Amino acid sequence: MLKLDNICKTFNPGTINEKKALQNLSLTLKPGDFVTVIGGNGAGKSTMLNAIAGVWPVDSGSITIDGINVTGECEHKRAAYIGRVFQDPMLGTAPNMQIEENLALAMRRGKRRGLRWGVTKAEREQYRDRLKGLGLGLEDRMTAKVGLLSGGQRQALTLLMASLQKPKLLLLDEHTAALDPATAKKVLDISDSIIRENGLTALMITHNMKDAINHGTRLIMMNEGHIILDVEGEEKKKLTKQQLMEKFAEIAGKQVESDRILLS
């Protein structure tokens, strides 16, 4: 479903601020893979997601989504294949529009717009059923402005919007980092349900080692623009936070004393 082949990305090349963010990065995701991504600051996690989404061009290598080479395509064209939820709950929605209007925009993503009513009766019932599945009571507030929702409610709504068209690939960029622990857990549970029920292929960046272990079907660890660890199946299920830190220290050649040092 996703293939990154020897991706390289350097910022400010040839200057004192040169930073090699991705170095010959290769990664392949099968349909239905739910991959959690961890690593310290500057490891290349967000750079990888932005490269996949087309936020900036890569220096070399290729990016293929569901057999389609999208390396040279701009961000808005790749949006036809990708759903994305950002760290900031304020992104991903139109705050001055109603909940149902935001869902209608997501439903028409990549389609031609006409002069018909933005929300039909049939669509409204569909949105109500989808919102009810979130368990947040939003199905009774469909005409409320999205800007009035809490951060957790907005992230849950953004998840629903990102998955309405069943994208080839769902990108979750630290989407619970700005939430309190209880709300973050609720949003992660919703993420699991949406990915499982829709059979989506997903990449989730997180700074929480416990979440990286407990969620998803596969875990990769990045360091200095490389993937230094890739585990799945029973090996992933048996991982502990201590083992993960030890593996990082062993592979990256660094001494790691705590989660804060590894995932600052």
CYANA upper distance limits for C-alpha pairs under 8 A (distance plus 0.5 A):
  1 MET  CA     28 THR  CA      8.14
  1 MET  CA     29 LEU  CA      6.18
  1 MET  CA     30 LYS  CA      5.81
  1 MET  CA     31 PRO  CA      5.70
  1 MET  CA     64 THR  CA      8.31
  1 MET  CA     65 ILE  CA      5.97
  1 MET  CA     66 ASP  CA      4.81
  1 MET  CA     67 GLY  CA      7.54
  1 MET  CA    168 LYS  CA      7.57
  1 MET  CA    169 LEU  CA      8.10
  1 MET  CA    201 THR  CA      7.85
  2 LEU  CA     27 LEU  CA      8.22
  2 LEU  CA     28 THR  CA      6.09
  2 LEU  CA     29 LEU  CA      5.52
  2 LEU  CA     30 LYS  CA      7.52
  2 LEU  CA     63 ILE  CA      7.98
  2 LEU  CA     64 THR  CA      6.20
  2 LEU  CA     65 ILE  CA      5.14
  2 LEU  CA     66 ASP  CA      6.66
  2 LEU  CA     67 GLY  CA      8.41
  2 LEU  CA    169 LEU  CA      8.25
  3 LYS  CA     26 SER  CA      7.88
  3 LYS  CA     27 LEU  CA      6.24
  3 LYS  CA     28 THR  CA      4.95
  3 LYS  CA     29 LEU  CA      6.99
  3 LYS  CA     62 SER  CA      8.47
  3 LYS  CA     63 ILE  CA      6.37
  3 LYS  CA     64 THR  CA      5.56
  3 LYS  CA     65 ILE  CA      7.07
  4 LEU  CA     25 LEU  CA      7.41
  4 LEU  CA     26 SER  CA      5.35
  4 LEU  CA     27 LEU  CA      5.46
  4 LEU  CA     28 THR  CA      6.83
  4 LEU  CA     61 GLY  CA      8.00
  4 LEU  CA     62 SER  CA      6.51
  4 LEU  CA     63 ILE  CA      5.36
  4 LEU  CA     64 THR  CA      7.09
  5 ASP  CA     24 ASN  CA      8.03
  5 ASP  CA     25 LEU  CA      7.14
  5 ASP  CA     26 SER  CA      5.14
  5 ASP  CA     27 LEU  CA      7.32
  5 ASP  CA     61 GLY  CA      5.96
  5 ASP  CA     62 SER  CA      5.74
  5 ASP  CA     63 ILE  CA      7.05
  6 ASN  CA     23 GLN  CA      7.95
  6 ASN  CA     24 ASN  CA      4.46
  6 ASN  CA     25 LEU  CA      5.29
  6 ASN  CA     26 SER  CA      5.54
  6 ASN  CA     60 SER  CA      7.78
  6 ASN  CA     61 GLY  CA      5.30
  6 ASN  CA     62 SER  CA      7.50
  7 ILE  CA     22 LEU  CA      7.06
  7 ILE  CA     23 GLN  CA      7.02
  7 ILE  CA     24 ASN  CA      5.34
  7 ILE  CA     25 LEU  CA      5.26
  7 ILE  CA     26 SER  CA      6.99
  7 ILE  CA     58 VAL  CA      7.30
  7 ILE  CA     59 ASP  CA      8.00
  7 ILE  CA     60 SER  CA      6.24
  7 ILE  CA     61 GLY  CA      4.86
  7 ILE  CA     62 SER  CA      6.92
  7 ILE  CA     63 ILE  CA      8.38
  8 CYS  CA     20 LYS  CA      8.38
  8 CYS  CA     21 ALA  CA      8.09
  8 CYS  CA     22 LEU  CA      5.36
  8 CYS  CA     23 GLN  CA      5.32
  8 CYS  CA     24 ASN  CA      5.72
  8 CYS  CA     25 LEU  CA      7.15
  8 CYS  CA     58 VAL  CA      6.63
  8 CYS  CA     59 ASP  CA      5.99
  8 CYS  CA     60 SER  CA      5.83
  8 CYS  CA     61 GLY  CA      6.97
  9 LYS  CA     20 LYS  CA      6.71
  9 LYS  CA     21 ALA  CA      6.13
  9 LYS  CA     22 LEU  CA      5.43
  9 LYS  CA     23 GLN  CA      7.34
  9 LYS  CA     58 VAL  CA      5.77
  9 LYS  CA     59 ASP  CA      5.73
  9 LYS  CA     60 SER  CA      7.83
 10 THR  CA     18 GLU  CA      7.41
 10 THR  CA     19 LYS  CA      6.03
 10 THR  CA     20 LYS  CA      4.83
 10 THR  CA     21 ALA  CA      6.11
 10 THR  CA     22 LEU  CA      7.44
 10 THR  CA     59 ASP  CA      7.67
 11 PHE  CA     17 ASN  CA      8.37
 11 PHE  CA     18 GLU  CA      6.21
 11 PHE  CA     19 LYS  CA      5.66
 11 PHE  CA     20 LYS  CA      6.96
 11 PHE  CA     21 ALA  CA      7.60
 12 ASN  CA     17 ASN  CA      6.45
 12 ASN  CA     18 GLU  CA      5.18
 12 ASN  CA     19 LYS  CA      7.16
 13 PRO  CA     17 ASN  CA      8.17
 13 PRO  CA     18 GLU  CA      5.41
 13 PRO  CA     19 LYS  CA      7.73
 14 GLY  CA     18 GLU  CA      6.74
 20 LYS  CA    224 GLU  CA      8.34
 20 LYS  CA    225 GLY  CA      7.69
 21 ALA  CA     42 GLY  CA      7.81
 21 ALA  CA     43 ALA  CA      7.80
 21 ALA  CA     44 GLY  CA      5.86
 21 ALA  CA     47 THR  CA      7.30
 21 ALA  CA    224 GLU  CA      7.26
 21 ALA  CA    225 GLY  CA      5.67
 22 LEU  CA     44 GLY  CA      6.53
 22 LEU  CA     47 THR  CA      7.90
 22 LEU  CA     48 MET  CA      7.81
 22 LEU  CA    224 GLU  CA      7.77
 22 LEU  CA    225 GLY  CA      4.48
 22 LEU  CA    226 HIS  CA      7.16
 23 GLN  CA    224 GLU  CA      8.35
 23 GLN  CA    225 GLY  CA      5.71
 23 GLN  CA    226 HIS  CA      6.64
 24 ASN  CA     61 GLY  CA      8.10
 24 ASN  CA    226 HIS  CA      7.91
 25 LEU  CA    225 GLY  CA      7.45
 25 LEU  CA    226 HIS  CA      6.33
 25 LEU  CA    227 ILE  CA      7.56
 29 LEU  CA     33 ASP  CA      6.58
 29 LEU  CA    201 THR  CA      8.16
 30 LYS  CA    201 THR  CA      8.04
 31 PRO  CA    200 LEU  CA      7.81
 31 PRO  CA    201 THR  CA      6.10
 32 GLY  CA    199 GLY  CA      6.10
 32 GLY  CA    200 LEU  CA      5.85
 32 GLY  CA    201 THR  CA      4.95
 32 GLY  CA    202 ALA  CA      7.99
 33 ASP  CA    200 LEU  CA      8.09
 33 ASP  CA    201 THR  CA      5.51
 33 ASP  CA    202 ALA  CA      6.82
 33 ASP  CA    216 GLY  CA      8.19
 33 ASP  CA    217 THR  CA      6.77
 33 ASP  CA    218 ARG  CA      7.60
 34 PHE  CA    195 ILE  CA      8.39
 34 PHE  CA    200 LEU  CA      8.30
 34 PHE  CA    201 THR  CA      6.21
 34 PHE  CA    202 ALA  CA      5.16
 34 PHE  CA    203 LEU  CA      6.53
 34 PHE  CA    204 MET  CA      8.13
 34 PHE  CA    216 GLY  CA      5.14
 34 PHE  CA    217 THR  CA      5.71
 34 PHE  CA    218 ARG  CA      6.74
 35 VAL  CA    202 ALA  CA      6.60
 35 VAL  CA    203 LEU  CA      5.36
 35 VAL  CA    204 MET  CA      6.64
 35 VAL  CA    216 GLY  CA      6.04
 35 VAL  CA    217 THR  CA      6.63
 35 VAL  CA    218 ARG  CA      5.21
 35 VAL  CA    219 LEU  CA      5.96
 35 VAL  CA    220 ILE  CA      7.59
 36 THR  CA    203 LEU  CA      6.44
 36 THR  CA    204 MET  CA      5.20
 36 THR  CA    205 ILE  CA      6.34
 36 THR  CA    206 THR  CA      7.51
 36 THR  CA    212 ALA  CA      5.89
 36 THR  CA    213 ILE  CA      8.42
 36 THR  CA    215 HIS  CA      7.75
 36 THR  CA    216 GLY  CA      6.58
 36 THR  CA    218 ARG  CA      6.88
 36 THR  CA    219 LEU  CA      5.36
 36 THR  CA    220 ILE  CA      6.85
 37 VAL  CA     45 LYS  CA      7.52
 37 VAL  CA    203 LEU  CA      7.61
 37 VAL  CA    204 MET  CA      6.37
 37 VAL  CA    205 ILE  CA      5.11
 37 VAL  CA    206 THR  CA      6.71
 37 VAL  CA    212 ALA  CA      7.54
 37 VAL  CA    219 LEU  CA      6.56
 37 VAL  CA    220 ILE  CA      5.60
 37 VAL  CA    221 MET  CA      6.32
 37 VAL  CA    222 MET  CA      7.82
 38 ILE  CA     45 LYS  CA      7.88
 38 ILE  CA    205 ILE  CA      6.64
 38 ILE  CA    206 THR  CA      6.23
 38 ILE  CA    207 HIS  CA      6.57
 38 ILE  CA    208 ASN  CA      8.38
 38 ILE  CA    209 MET  CA      7.83
 38 ILE  CA    212 ALA  CA      7.58
 38 ILE  CA    219 LEU  CA      8.33
 38 ILE  CA    220 ILE  CA      7.02
 38 ILE  CA    221 MET  CA      5.40
 38 ILE  CA    222 MET  CA      6.82
 38 ILE  CA    263 LEU  CA      8.17
 39 GLY  CA     43 ALA  CA      6.22
 39 GLY  CA     45 LYS  CA      7.72
 39 GLY  CA    207 HIS  CA      7.77
 39 GLY  CA    221 MET  CA      5.95
 39 GLY  CA    222 MET  CA      5.46
 39 GLY  CA    223 ASN  CA      6.53
 39 GLY  CA    262 LEU  CA      7.40
 39 GLY  CA    263 LEU  CA      6.58
 40 GLY  CA    207 HIS  CA      8.40
 40 GLY  CA    222 MET  CA      8.25
 40 GLY  CA    223 ASN  CA      7.47
 40 GLY  CA    261 ILE  CA      8.27
 40 GLY  CA    262 LEU  CA      5.89
 40 GLY  CA    263 LEU  CA      5.08
 40 GLY  CA    264 SER  CA      6.67
 41 ASN  CA    263 LEU  CA      7.41
 41 ASN  CA    264 SER  CA      7.00
 42 GLY  CA    223 ASN  CA      8.22
 42 GLY  CA    224 GLU  CA      7.19
 42 GLY  CA    225 GLY  CA      8.50
 43 ALA  CA    222 MET  CA      6.06
 43 ALA  CA    223 ASN  CA      4.87
 43 ALA  CA    224 GLU  CA      5.09
 43 ALA  CA    225 GLY  CA      5.96
 43 ALA  CA    226 HIS  CA      8.09
 44 GLY  CA     48 MET  CA      6.51
 44 GLY  CA    222 MET  CA      7.37
 44 GLY  CA    223 ASN  CA      7.58
 44 GLY  CA    224 GLU  CA      6.96
 44 GLY  CA    225 GLY  CA      5.33
 44 GLY  CA    226 HIS  CA      8.15
 45 LYS  CA     49 LEU  CA      7.08
 45 LYS  CA    205 ILE  CA      7.34
 45 LYS  CA    222 MET  CA      7.39
 45 LYS  CA    225 GLY  CA      8.38
 46 SER  CA     50 ASN  CA      6.55
 46 SER  CA    173 ASP  CA      7.57
 46 SER  CA    205 ILE  CA      8.14
 47 THR  CA     51 ALA  CA      6.52
 48 MET  CA     52 ILE  CA      6.76
 49 LEU  CA     53 ALA  CA      6.67
 49 LEU  CA    171 LEU  CA      7.57
 49 LEU  CA    173 ASP  CA      8.07
 50 ASN  CA     54 GLY  CA      6.50
 50 ASN  CA     55 VAL  CA      5.62
 50 ASN  CA     56 TRP  CA      7.25
 51 ALA  CA     55 VAL  CA      6.59
 51 ALA  CA     56 TRP  CA      6.45
 51 ALA  CA     57 PRO  CA      7.02
 51 ALA  CA     58 VAL  CA      6.97
 52 ILE  CA     63 ILE  CA      7.38
 53 ALA  CA     75 GLU  CA      6.51
 53 ALA  CA     78 ARG  CA      7.00
 53 ALA  CA     79 ALA  CA      7.89
 53 ALA  CA     82 ILE  CA      7.63
 54 GLY  CA     71 THR  CA      8.43
 54 GLY  CA     73 GLU  CA      7.61
 54 GLY  CA     74 CYS  CA      6.13
 54 GLY  CA     75 GLU  CA      4.86
 54 GLY  CA     78 ARG  CA      7.36
 55 VAL  CA     74 CYS  CA      8.12
 55 VAL  CA     75 GLU  CA      6.19
 57 PRO  CA     71 THR  CA      8.14
 57 PRO  CA     72 GLY  CA      7.97
 58 VAL  CA     71 THR  CA      8.29
 62 SER  CA     69 ASN  CA      7.69
 62 SER  CA     70 VAL  CA      8.33
 62 SER  CA     71 THR  CA      5.94
 63 ILE  CA     69 ASN  CA      6.42
 63 ILE  CA     70 VAL  CA      6.30
 63 ILE  CA     71 THR  CA      5.47
 64 THR  CA     68 ILE  CA      5.74
 64 THR  CA     69 ASN  CA      4.82
 64 THR  CA     70 VAL  CA      6.24
 64 THR  CA     71 THR  CA      7.58
 65 ILE  CA     69 ASN  CA      7.01
 65 ILE  CA     70 VAL  CA      7.39
 65 ILE  CA     81 TYR  CA      8.04
 65 ILE  CA    168 LYS  CA      7.83
 65 ILE  CA    169 LEU  CA      8.38
 66 ASP  CA    168 LYS  CA      7.49
 70 VAL  CA     78 ARG  CA      7.48
 73 GLU  CA     77 LYS  CA      6.78
 73 GLU  CA     78 ARG  CA      7.05
 74 CYS  CA     78 ARG  CA      6.99
 75 GLU  CA     79 ALA  CA      6.84
 76 HIS  CA     80 ALA  CA      8.09
 78 ARG  CA     82 ILE  CA      6.90
 79 ALA  CA     83 GLY  CA      7.39
 79 ALA  CA    110 GLY  CA      8.20
 80 ALA  CA    109 ARG  CA      7.94
 80 ALA  CA    110 GLY  CA      6.36
 80 ALA  CA    167 PRO  CA      7.86
 81 TYR  CA    167 PRO  CA      5.73
 81 TYR  CA    168 LYS  CA      5.59
 81 TYR  CA    169 LEU  CA      6.93
 82 ILE  CA    167 PRO  CA      5.73
 82 ILE  CA    168 LYS  CA      6.49
 82 ILE  CA    169 LEU  CA      5.47
 82 ILE  CA    170 LEU  CA      6.35
 82 ILE  CA    171 LEU  CA      7.80
 83 GLY  CA    162 ALA  CA      5.11
 83 GLY  CA    163 SER  CA      6.96
 83 GLY  CA    167 PRO  CA      6.21
 83 GLY  CA    168 LYS  CA      8.47
 83 GLY  CA    169 LEU  CA      6.82
 83 GLY  CA    170 LEU  CA      5.21
 83 GLY  CA    171 LEU  CA      6.64
 84 ARG  CA     92 GLY  CA      8.38
 84 ARG  CA    159 LEU  CA      8.42
 84 ARG  CA    162 ALA  CA      6.50
 84 ARG  CA    170 LEU  CA      6.22
 84 ARG  CA    171 LEU  CA      5.12
 84 ARG  CA    172 LEU  CA      6.41
 84 ARG  CA    173 ASP  CA      8.11
 85 VAL  CA     91 LEU  CA      8.47
 85 VAL  CA     92 GLY  CA      7.08
 85 VAL  CA    155 GLN  CA      7.95
 85 VAL  CA    158 THR  CA      6.90
 85 VAL  CA    159 LEU  CA      6.89
 85 VAL  CA    162 ALA  CA      7.58
 85 VAL  CA    171 LEU  CA      6.86
 85 VAL  CA    172 LEU  CA      5.52
 85 VAL  CA    173 ASP  CA      6.70
 85 VAL  CA    175 HIS  CA      6.61
 86 PHE  CA     91 LEU  CA      6.94
 86 PHE  CA     92 GLY  CA      7.50
 86 PHE  CA    172 LEU  CA      6.93
 86 PHE  CA    173 ASP  CA      5.59
 86 PHE  CA    174 GLU  CA      7.24
 86 PHE  CA    175 HIS  CA      5.81
 87 GLN  CA    173 ASP  CA      6.21
 87 GLN  CA    174 GLU  CA      5.49
 87 GLN  CA    175 HIS  CA      4.68
 87 GLN  CA    176 THR  CA      7.01
 87 GLN  CA    177 ALA  CA      6.70
 87 GLN  CA    178 ALA  CA      7.05
 88 ASP  CA    175 HIS  CA      7.66
 88 ASP  CA    178 ALA  CA      7.18
 89 PRO  CA    151 GLY  CA      5.85
 89 PRO  CA    152 GLY  CA      7.98
 89 PRO  CA    154 ARG  CA      6.41
 89 PRO  CA    155 GLN  CA      6.06
 89 PRO  CA    175 HIS  CA      8.25
 89 PRO  CA    178 ALA  CA      8.05
 90 MET  CA     95 PRO  CA      8.17
 90 MET  CA    151 GLY  CA      8.14
 90 MET  CA    154 ARG  CA      8.02
 92 GLY  CA    158 THR  CA      6.51
 93 THR  CA    102 ASN  CA      7.10
 93 THR  CA    146 VAL  CA      7.91
 93 THR  CA    154 ARG  CA      8.23
 93 THR  CA    158 THR  CA      7.06
 94 ALA  CA    102 ASN  CA      7.02
 94 ALA  CA    146 VAL  CA      7.44
 94 ALA  CA    147 GLY  CA      8.25
 95 PRO  CA    145 LYS  CA      6.80
 95 PRO  CA    146 VAL  CA      5.18
 95 PRO  CA    147 GLY  CA      4.59
 95 PRO  CA    148 LEU  CA      8.25
 96 ASN  CA    145 LYS  CA      6.21
 96 ASN  CA    146 VAL  CA      7.00
 96 ASN  CA    147 GLY  CA      6.63
 97 MET  CA    101 GLU  CA      6.60
 97 MET  CA    102 ASN  CA      6.99
 97 MET  CA    145 LYS  CA      5.84
 97 MET  CA    146 VAL  CA      6.76
 97 MET  CA    147 GLY  CA      8.46
 98 GLN  CA    102 ASN  CA      6.76
 98 GLN  CA    142 MET  CA      7.14
 98 GLN  CA    143 THR  CA      5.53
 98 GLN  CA    144 ALA  CA      5.67
 98 GLN  CA    145 LYS  CA      4.78
 98 GLN  CA    146 VAL  CA      6.23
 99 ILE  CA    103 LEU  CA      6.89
 99 ILE  CA    141 ARG  CA      8.03
 99 ILE  CA    142 MET  CA      5.53
 99 ILE  CA    143 THR  CA      6.44
 99 ILE  CA    144 ALA  CA      6.57
 99 ILE  CA    145 LYS  CA      6.69
 99 ILE  CA    146 VAL  CA      6.08
100 GLU  CA    104 ALA  CA      6.64
100 GLU  CA    119 VAL  CA      7.79
100 GLU  CA    124 ARG  CA      7.54
100 GLU  CA    127 TYR  CA      7.46
100 GLU  CA    142 MET  CA      5.79
100 GLU  CA    143 THR  CA      6.88
101 GLU  CA    105 LEU  CA      6.79
101 GLU  CA    118 GLY  CA      7.59
101 GLU  CA    119 VAL  CA      7.32
102 ASN  CA    106 ALA  CA      6.88
102 ASN  CA    161 MET  CA      8.21
103 LEU  CA    107 MET  CA      6.59
103 LEU  CA    127 TYR  CA      7.67
103 LEU  CA    161 MET  CA      6.39
104 ALA  CA    108 ARG  CA      6.81
104 ALA  CA    118 GLY  CA      7.08
104 ALA  CA    119 VAL  CA      6.65
104 ALA  CA    123 GLU  CA      8.41
105 LEU  CA    109 ARG  CA      6.79
106 ALA  CA    161 MET  CA      5.89
106 ALA  CA    162 ALA  CA      7.63
106 ALA  CA    164 LEU  CA      7.30
106 ALA  CA    165 GLN  CA      8.12
107 MET  CA    161 MET  CA      8.08
107 MET  CA    164 LEU  CA      6.71
107 MET  CA    165 GLN  CA      6.94
108 ARG  CA    112 ARG  CA      8.08
108 ARG  CA    113 ARG  CA      7.99
109 ARG  CA    165 GLN  CA      8.22
119 VAL  CA    123 GLU  CA      6.76
119 VAL  CA    124 ARG  CA      6.96
120 THR  CA    124 ARG  CA      6.64
121 LYS  CA    125 GLU  CA      7.01
122 ALA  CA    126 GLN  CA      6.90
123 GLU  CA    127 TYR  CA      6.60
124 ARG  CA    128 ARG  CA      6.65
125 GLU  CA    129 ASP  CA      6.84
126 GLN  CA    130 ARG  CA      6.81
127 TYR  CA    131 LEU  CA      6.50
127 TYR  CA    139 GLU  CA      8.20
128 ARG  CA    132 LYS  CA      6.57
128 ARG  CA    139 GLU  CA      5.42
128 ARG  CA    140 ASP  CA      8.45
128 ARG  CA    142 MET  CA      8.16
129 ASP  CA    133 GLY  CA      7.03
129 ASP  CA    139 GLU  CA      7.89
130 ARG  CA    134 LEU  CA      7.66
130 ARG  CA    160 LEU  CA      8.25
131 LEU  CA    135 GLY  CA      7.89
131 LEU  CA    136 LEU  CA      8.25
131 LEU  CA    137 GLY  CA      8.09
131 LEU  CA    138 LEU  CA      6.39
131 LEU  CA    139 GLU  CA      5.62
131 LEU  CA    157 LEU  CA      8.39
131 LEU  CA    160 LEU  CA      8.48
132 LYS  CA    136 LEU  CA      7.73
132 LYS  CA    137 GLY  CA      7.08
132 LYS  CA    138 LEU  CA      7.40
132 LYS  CA    139 GLU  CA      5.92
134 LEU  CA    138 LEU  CA      8.47
134 LEU  CA    156 ALA  CA      7.72
134 LEU  CA    190 ILE  CA      7.14
136 LEU  CA    153 GLN  CA      7.72
137 GLY  CA    141 ARG  CA      7.81
138 LEU  CA    142 MET  CA      6.87
144 ALA  CA    148 LEU  CA      7.80
145 LYS  CA    149 LEU  CA      8.09
146 VAL  CA    154 ARG  CA      7.61
149 LEU  CA    153 GLN  CA      6.33
149 LEU  CA    154 ARG  CA      6.54
150 SER  CA    154 ARG  CA      6.69
151 GLY  CA    155 GLN  CA      6.72
151 GLY  CA    178 ALA  CA      8.47
151 GLY  CA    179 LEU  CA      7.30
152 GLY  CA    156 ALA  CA      6.67
152 GLY  CA    179 LEU  CA      7.09
152 GLY  CA    183 THR  CA      6.30
152 GLY  CA    184 ALA  CA      7.72
152 GLY  CA    187 VAL  CA      7.18
153 GLN  CA    157 LEU  CA      6.62
154 ARG  CA    158 THR  CA      6.50
155 GLN  CA    159 LEU  CA      6.62
155 GLN  CA    175 HIS  CA      7.77
155 GLN  CA    187 VAL  CA      7.58
156 ALA  CA    160 LEU  CA      6.86
156 ALA  CA    187 VAL  CA      6.49
156 ALA  CA    190 ILE  CA      7.55
157 LEU  CA    161 MET  CA      6.67
158 THR  CA    162 ALA  CA      6.47
159 LEU  CA    163 SER  CA      6.79
159 LEU  CA    191 SER  CA      7.50
159 LEU  CA    194 ILE  CA      8.42
160 LEU  CA    164 LEU  CA      6.57
160 LEU  CA    194 ILE  CA      8.11
162 ALA  CA    166 LYS  CA      8.31
162 ALA  CA    167 PRO  CA      8.08
162 ALA  CA    170 LEU  CA      7.96
163 SER  CA    167 PRO  CA      6.77
163 SER  CA    170 LEU  CA      8.08
163 SER  CA    194 ILE  CA      7.92
163 SER  CA    198 ASN  CA      8.43
166 LYS  CA    198 ASN  CA      7.29
166 LYS  CA    200 LEU  CA      7.53
167 PRO  CA    200 LEU  CA      7.79
168 LYS  CA    200 LEU  CA      7.44
168 LYS  CA    201 THR  CA      7.15
169 LEU  CA    200 LEU  CA      7.20
169 LEU  CA    201 THR  CA      5.67
169 LEU  CA    202 ALA  CA      6.14
169 LEU  CA    203 LEU  CA      8.25
170 LEU  CA    200 LEU  CA      7.47
170 LEU  CA    201 THR  CA      6.72
170 LEU  CA    202 ALA  CA      5.07
170 LEU  CA    203 LEU  CA      6.87
171 LEU  CA    202 ALA  CA      6.39
171 LEU  CA    203 LEU  CA      5.60
171 LEU  CA    204 MET  CA      6.64
172 LEU  CA    202 ALA  CA      7.99
172 LEU  CA    203 LEU  CA      6.59
172 LEU  CA    204 MET  CA      5.01
172 LEU  CA    205 ILE  CA      6.71
173 ASP  CA    204 MET  CA      6.55
173 ASP  CA    205 ILE  CA      5.65
173 ASP  CA    206 THR  CA      7.87
174 GLU  CA    204 MET  CA      7.44
174 GLU  CA    205 ILE  CA      5.60
174 GLU  CA    206 THR  CA      5.48
174 GLU  CA    207 HIS  CA      7.82
175 HIS  CA    206 THR  CA      8.48
176 THR  CA    184 ALA  CA      5.57
176 THR  CA    187 VAL  CA      7.55
176 THR  CA    188 LEU  CA      7.94
177 ALA  CA    184 ALA  CA      8.05
177 ALA  CA    206 THR  CA      8.17
177 ALA  CA    207 HIS  CA      8.33
179 LEU  CA    183 THR  CA      6.49
179 LEU  CA    184 ALA  CA      5.88
180 ASP  CA    184 ALA  CA      6.40
181 PRO  CA    185 LYS  CA      6.66
182 ALA  CA    186 LYS  CA      6.97
183 THR  CA    187 VAL  CA      6.74
184 ALA  CA    188 LEU  CA      6.60
185 LYS  CA    189 ASP  CA      6.66
186 LYS  CA    190 ILE  CA      6.77
187 VAL  CA    191 SER  CA      6.58
188 LEU  CA    192 ASP  CA      6.71
189 ASP  CA    193 SER  CA      6.82
190 ILE  CA    194 ILE  CA      6.64
191 SER  CA    195 ILE  CA      6.59
192 ASP  CA    196 ARG  CA      6.49
192 ASP  CA    215 HIS  CA      7.96
192 ASP  CA    216 GLY  CA      8.28
193 SER  CA    197 GLU  CA      6.36
194 ILE  CA    198 ASN  CA      6.48
194 ILE  CA    200 LEU  CA      8.49
195 ILE  CA    199 GLY  CA      6.23
195 ILE  CA    200 LEU  CA      5.46
195 ILE  CA    201 THR  CA      7.82
195 ILE  CA    202 ALA  CA      7.87
196 ARG  CA    200 LEU  CA      7.25
206 THR  CA    211 ASP  CA      7.87
206 THR  CA    212 ALA  CA      7.07
207 HIS  CA    212 ALA  CA      8.49
207 HIS  CA    263 LEU  CA      6.06
207 HIS  CA    264 SER  CA      8.08
208 ASN  CA    212 ALA  CA      6.78
208 ASN  CA    263 LEU  CA      8.02
209 MET  CA    213 ILE  CA      6.79
209 MET  CA    241 LYS  CA      6.81
209 MET  CA    259 ASP  CA      8.09
210 LYS  CA    214 ASN  CA      6.57
210 LYS  CA    241 LYS  CA      7.17
211 ASP  CA    215 HIS  CA      6.25
212 ALA  CA    216 GLY  CA      7.86
212 ALA  CA    219 LEU  CA      7.27
213 ILE  CA    219 LEU  CA      7.66
213 ILE  CA    236 LYS  CA      7.24
213 ILE  CA    237 LYS  CA      7.49
213 ILE  CA    239 LEU  CA      7.30
213 ILE  CA    240 THR  CA      8.02
213 ILE  CA    241 LYS  CA      8.49
214 ASN  CA    237 LYS  CA      7.98
217 THR  CA    232 GLU  CA      6.45
217 THR  CA    233 GLY  CA      6.95
217 THR  CA    236 LYS  CA      8.22
218 ARG  CA    230 ASP  CA      7.86
218 ARG  CA    231 VAL  CA      6.27
218 ARG  CA    232 GLU  CA      4.67
218 ARG  CA    233 GLY  CA      7.34
218 ARG  CA    236 LYS  CA      7.19
219 LEU  CA    229 LEU  CA      8.32
219 LEU  CA    230 ASP  CA      6.30
219 LEU  CA    231 VAL  CA      5.86
219 LEU  CA    232 GLU  CA      6.72
219 LEU  CA    236 LYS  CA      7.42
220 ILE  CA    227 ILE  CA      7.19
220 ILE  CA    228 ILE  CA      8.03
220 ILE  CA    229 LEU  CA      5.86
220 ILE  CA    230 ASP  CA      4.91
220 ILE  CA    231 VAL  CA      6.99
221 MET  CA    227 ILE  CA      6.28
221 MET  CA    228 ILE  CA      6.25
221 MET  CA    229 LEU  CA      5.49
221 MET  CA    230 ASP  CA      7.15
221 MET  CA    248 PHE  CA      8.46
222 MET  CA    226 HIS  CA      5.94
222 MET  CA    227 ILE  CA      4.93
222 MET  CA    228 ILE  CA      6.11
222 MET  CA    229 LEU  CA      7.66
223 ASN  CA    227 ILE  CA      6.96
223 ASN  CA    228 ILE  CA      7.02
223 ASN  CA    252 ALA  CA      7.66
228 ILE  CA    248 PHE  CA      8.36
228 ILE  CA    251 ILE  CA      7.06
228 ILE  CA    252 ALA  CA      7.70
229 LEU  CA    248 PHE  CA      8.42
229 LEU  CA    251 ILE  CA      8.39
231 VAL  CA    235 GLU  CA      6.81
231 VAL  CA    236 LYS  CA      6.05
232 GLU  CA    236 LYS  CA      5.31
232 GLU  CA    237 LYS  CA      8.17
233 GLY  CA    237 LYS  CA      6.98
234 GLU  CA    238 LYS  CA      6.75
235 GLU  CA    239 LEU  CA      7.04
239 LEU  CA    243 GLN  CA      6.79
239 LEU  CA    244 LEU  CA      7.30
240 THR  CA    244 LEU  CA      6.72
241 LYS  CA    245 MET  CA      6.81
242 GLN  CA    246 GLU  CA      6.70
243 GLN  CA    247 LYS  CA      6.55
244 LEU  CA    248 PHE  CA      6.72
245 MET  CA    249 ALA  CA      6.72
245 MET  CA    256 VAL  CA      6.91
245 MET  CA    257 GLU  CA      8.47
245 MET  CA    258 SER  CA      8.20
245 MET  CA    259 ASP  CA      8.14
245 MET  CA    262 LEU  CA      7.84
246 GLU  CA    250 GLU  CA      6.58
246 GLU  CA    256 VAL  CA      7.94
247 LYS  CA    251 ILE  CA      6.48
248 PHE  CA    252 ALA  CA      6.08
248 PHE  CA    253 GLY  CA      8.14
248 PHE  CA    254 LYS  CA      7.93
248 PHE  CA    256 VAL  CA      8.12
249 ALA  CA    253 GLY  CA      5.83
249 ALA  CA    254 LYS  CA      5.13
249 ALA  CA    255 GLN  CA      5.70
249 ALA  CA    256 VAL  CA      6.31
250 GLU  CA    254 LYS  CA      7.50
256 VAL  CA    261 ILE  CA      6.92
256 VAL  CA    262 LEU  CA      6.75
257 GLU  CA    261 ILE  CA      7.15
257 GLU  CA    262 LEU  CA      8.38
258 SER  CA    262 LEU  CA      6.97
259 ASP  CA    263 LEU  CA      6.09
259 ASP  CA    264 SER  CA      7.82
260 ARG  CA    264 SER  CA      5.22
